[in-house]
Amino acid sequence: MKISIITPFYEGNDYIDKYLKMIHDNIKSLSEEDDAEVIMVNDSPWCMPATADGLELTSSDAKAKYPWLKLLINEKNQGIHASRVKGIKASSADYIIMLDQDDLLENHAVAHLIACAKKHAEADIIIANARLHQKDSAQAWYRSDYHKSKLWDLETYLTIGTQIISPGQCLIKKDAIPDFWMTHICSKNGADDYFLWLLMLAAGAKHSYLDEVTYNHVYTAKNLSADTTVTDASSFEFIEFLYDCDFFKNEDADLLKKMLNYKAAFRAGGKLTKIKESLKNFDLFRKNLKYKKQTKTPYGFNR
């Protein structure tokens, strides 16, 4: 099996050496019958990707050292979604992994995702567990059977939020990526992956779960707040696209918008505002309370 690893690059030279080593270690762990290509899309054309010792990835020496790497360059900054789409269109494999430049994979992550895909050929997406790093601890993201049962459930994505921390956890069949996602591009970074999962779920895509940590994510209370503010703006952008999608129900787009507005108000408000908003959205409050208790997530209504 051949896979394509798509990675947007944006002024990310501080991450290049660690990224290249991570990819090298993963490719080295592949079986002889498997193969991988890496397509890096430079979304900061004024800054060429280069290693700490000055090796530019556009050079012939870099091409000889990293034969699996293909570098594409956007003429101007286009954002993460557009860069991912460009990389996917240039890919030659049947399966896709979408990584960010600062992602951290286990050394055998790609090999184990491929093995799962071979075992579950009917699955359009393989979703692996992830390790959530906090200030003083690290733990698996899916920690309960209840959470695992909800990781690919449309109602949960509409009333709670996305259940996938990063596309880096996932191996996706390229032909299962909806054309609608490929043509309706988010200009605001942060939630194009959430957009993709919603479209795949609405289209009836099948999943398989790999109960193994393959991906690591640094997640703190500080950047959680920043992340939700940014992703909310991106989410509200793609919701307007959803109303034009012929296989996504308008009432589901309405429910998603209601949930995002509720959580934004909950995060921003004081105690009285939290109570008022929860009473006004009691159906969502009840679902999120159940989710928080049964998944044992520390973030509750912030997600």
Number of C-alpha atoms within 10 A of each C-alpha: 16 14 23 25 25 27 25 27 28 20 17 18 19 14 17 19 13 16 21 16 12 19 25 14 17 19 20 14 16 19 12 8 7 14 17 22 20 24 23 25 25 25 23 20 17 13 13 18 25 20 18 12 7 9 13 16 20 15 11 11 12 15 15 10 11 15 11 16 20 18 17 19 18 15 11 11 15 17 20 25 22 23 24 23 18 20 24 23 11 14 20 14 17 14 23 28 21 24 23 20 21 15 20 20 23 16 19 17 26 26 20 19 24 21 17 19 25 12 11 15 14 12 20 22 27 21 27 25 22 24 21 19 16 13 9 5 7 14 13 16 23 25 14 13 10 13 18 17 11 16 17 24 16 20 15 16 20 20 20 24 19 21 19 21 19 19 21 27 26 27 27 24 20 20 11 17 20 15 10 16 22 16 10 17 20 21 15 20 18 21 23 24 20 22 22 18 24 23 22 22 17 15 14 13 18 14 22 20 20 18 13 16 19 24 23 23 19 13 16 13 13 8 11 14 14 11 15 20 15 15 17 20 15 20 25 17 18 23 18 12 18 22 16 13 15 9 13 18 13 15 10 19 20 14 15 21 18 16 20 21 14 19 24 17 16 20 16 11 14 11 8 10 14 17 15 15 17 18 13 12 15 13 11 21 21 13 13 19 13 13 19 17 11 14 18 16 16 11 10 15 19 16 19
